[in-house]
Amino acid sequence: VWWLTVELIGLSAFPLTFAFFRFLPDRGYAFSKMFGLTLAVYTLWIAGTAHVLPYRRWSVILVFALIFLASAAVLAARRERLMSFLRQHWPYVLAVEALFTLAFAVGLYLRSFVPEISFGEKAMDFAFINAILRTDYFPANDPWLSGHSNPLYYFGHIAVATLTKLTAIPSRVTFNLSVALVPALAT
């Protein structure tokens, strides 16, 4: 479910990257997953900080639906060029997807040997993700200092929490999925 969700985010964001990164040889396909996720998380963060949109599952779905609609509008305007690109570059697209899936699978395999969230900064990261999952608006509450907001940078934690809300998978599972996702998105 996690892998499929990230794939769908990438596919729905590709028409936007295709239009926005038109001067790149791959038209931004290789980072369409990261682009779609970053666009959604940034929108949710700004809307939550401005108290315009609460950070709930329905708002996450709404933001991704808006990205999908924007991509559909771009696709309607550039359908022929996008289809031509895919016909010409399908081996590249398959290679990117295979590399992403392989990196994610290897990351999951390696993480399966040490799935505990009890060493290093893992406990802090897990606490931040859970604090974000419980918040309605940003900044999220500090999980250790009651009544105060989180004083650290936590955009990546919001990304994990957003995928957690979207997929409805428990955070104790998505934490390890996200540890494998980071290197996969970097490939």
C-alpha positions as CSV (number, residue, x, y, z in Angstrom):
1,V,0.0,0.0,0.0
2,W,2.8,2.4,0.9
3,W,4.8,1.7,-2.3
4,L,1.6,1.9,-4.4
5,T,0.7,5.2,-2.8
6,V,4.1,6.7,-3.6
7,E,3.8,5.4,-7.1
8,L,0.4,7.0,-7.6
9,I,1.7,10.3,-6.2
10,G,4.5,10.2,-8.7
11,L,2.2,9.3,-11.6
12,S,-0.3,12.0,-10.7
13,A,2.5,14.6,-10.4
14,F,4.3,13.7,-13.6
15,P,2.2,16.0,-15.9
16,L,3.2,18.9,-13.7
17,T,6.9,18.0,-13.8
18,F,6.5,17.4,-17.6
19,A,5.3,21.0,-18.0
20,F,7.5,22.6,-15.4
21,F,10.8,20.8,-16.2
22,R,10.4,20.8,-20.0
23,F,14.1,21.6,-20.5
24,L,15.3,18.5,-18.7
25,P,15.9,15.4,-20.9
26,D,13.6,13.3,-18.7
27,R,11.1,16.1,-18.2
28,G,11.4,15.6,-14.4
29,Y,10.1,12.0,-14.5
30,A,12.8,10.7,-12.1
31,F,11.8,13.0,-9.3
32,S,8.0,13.3,-10.0
33,K,7.4,11.2,-6.8
34,M,9.4,13.6,-4.7
35,F,7.9,16.6,-6.5
36,G,4.3,15.5,-5.8
37,L,5.0,14.6,-2.2
38,T,6.9,17.9,-1.6
39,L,4.2,20.0,-3.2
40,A,1.4,18.3,-1.2
41,V,3.3,18.5,2.1
42,Y,4.3,22.1,1.6
43,T,0.7,23.0,0.8
44,L,-0.5,21.2,3.9
45,W,2.2,22.9,6.0
46,I,1.4,26.4,4.8
47,A,-2.3,25.9,5.1
48,G,-1.9,24.4,8.6
49,T,0.5,27.1,9.7
50,A,-2.0,29.8,8.5
51,H,-4.9,27.9,10.2
52,V,-6.7,27.8,6.8
53,L,-6.9,24.0,6.6
54,P,-6.6,21.6,9.5
55,Y,-4.1,18.7,9.2
56,R,-6.5,15.8,9.0
57,R,-6.9,12.9,6.7
58,W,-9.6,14.5,4.6
59,S,-7.4,17.6,4.0
60,V,-4.5,15.4,2.9
61,I,-6.8,13.7,0.5
62,L,-8.1,17.1,-0.7
63,V,-4.7,18.4,-1.4
64,F,-3.7,15.3,-3.3
65,A,-7.0,15.5,-5.3
66,L,-6.2,19.1,-6.1
67,I,-2.7,18.1,-7.4
68,F,-4.3,15.4,-9.4
69,L,-6.8,17.9,-10.9
70,A,-4.0,20.3,-11.8
71,S,-2.1,17.4,-13.4
72,A,-5.2,16.4,-15.3
73,A,-5.6,20.0,-16.6
74,V,-1.9,20.0,-17.7
75,L,-2.4,16.5,-19.3
76,A,-5.4,17.7,-21.2
77,A,-3.4,20.6,-22.7
78,R,-0.2,18.6,-23.4
79,R,-1.6,15.1,-23.9
80,E,0.0,14.4,-27.3
81,R,3.5,15.7,-26.3
82,L,3.3,13.6,-23.0
83,M,2.2,10.5,-24.8
84,S,4.9,11.0,-27.4
85,F,7.5,11.3,-24.6
86,L,6.3,8.1,-23.0
87,R,6.4,6.2,-26.3
88,Q,9.9,7.3,-27.0
89,H,11.3,7.0,-23.4
90,W,9.4,4.0,-22.0
91,P,12.7,2.0,-21.4
92,Y,13.9,5.0,-19.3
93,V,10.6,5.2,-17.4
94,L,10.7,1.4,-16.7
95,A,14.4,1.7,-15.5
96,V,13.5,4.5,-13.1
97,E,10.6,2.6,-11.7
98,A,12.7,-0.6,-11.4
99,L,15.5,1.3,-9.7
100,F,13.0,2.9,-7.3
101,T,11.4,-0.4,-6.5
102,L,14.7,-2.2,-6.0
103,A,16.0,0.5,-3.7
104,F,12.8,0.5,-1.7
105,A,12.9,-3.3,-1.5
106,V,16.6,-3.4,-0.4
107,G,15.9,-0.7,2.1
108,L,13.0,-2.7,3.6
109,Y,15.1,-5.8,3.6
110,L,18.0,-4.1,5.5
111,R,15.6,-2.4,7.9
112,S,14.0,-5.7,8.7
113,F,17.1,-6.8,10.5
114,V,16.8,-3.9,13.0
115,P,13.2,-2.7,13.1
116,E,13.4,-1.3,16.6
117,I,12.8,2.4,17.2
118,S,14.9,2.6,20.3
119,F,18.4,3.8,19.4
120,G,20.0,7.0,18.2
121,E,17.6,9.7,17.2
122,K,14.9,7.2,16.0
123,A,12.9,7.7,19.2
124,M,12.9,11.4,18.7
125,D,11.9,11.1,15.0
126,F,9.1,8.7,16.0
127,A,7.9,11.1,18.7
128,F,7.9,14.0,16.2
129,I,5.9,12.0,13.6
130,N,3.3,11.0,16.3
131,A,3.1,14.6,17.5
132,I,2.4,15.8,13.9
133,L,-0.2,13.0,13.5
134,R,-2.0,14.4,16.5
135,T,-1.9,18.1,15.6
136,D,-4.6,20.0,13.8
137,Y,-2.4,23.0,12.9
138,F,1.3,23.8,12.7
139,P,3.7,24.1,14.4
140,A,3.0,20.8,16.0
141,N,3.4,20.5,19.8
142,D,6.8,19.5,21.2
143,P,6.4,15.8,22.3
144,W,8.6,16.4,25.4
145,L,7.8,20.0,26.5
146,S,4.0,20.2,27.0
147,G,2.4,23.4,25.8
148,H,5.3,24.4,23.5
149,S,5.7,24.0,19.8
150,N,8.3,21.9,18.1
151,P,11.5,23.9,17.9
152,L,13.3,21.8,15.3
153,Y,13.0,21.4,11.6
154,Y,10.4,18.8,10.8
155,F,9.4,19.0,7.2
156,G,10.5,15.4,6.5
157,H,8.5,14.3,9.5
158,I,5.4,16.0,8.0
159,A,6.0,14.1,4.8
160,V,6.0,10.8,6.7
161,A,3.0,11.8,8.7
162,T,1.2,12.8,5.5
163,L,1.8,9.4,3.9
164,T,0.8,7.8,7.2
165,K,-2.5,9.7,7.2
166,L,-3.1,9.0,3.5
167,T,-2.5,5.3,3.8
168,A,-4.0,4.8,7.3
169,I,-1.1,2.5,8.2
170,P,-0.1,2.7,11.9
171,S,2.9,5.0,12.5
172,R,4.9,2.2,14.1
173,V,4.9,0.5,10.7
174,T,5.2,3.6,8.5
175,F,8.3,4.7,10.4
176,N,10.2,1.8,9.1
177,L,8.7,2.1,5.7
178,S,9.8,5.7,5.6
179,V,13.4,4.7,6.5
180,A,13.4,2.6,3.4
181,L,11.6,5.2,1.3
182,V,14.2,7.9,1.8
183,P,17.0,6.2,-0.1
184,A,14.5,5.0,-2.7
185,L,13.4,8.5,-3.4
186,A,17.0,9.6,-3.7
187,T,17.8,7.1,-6.5
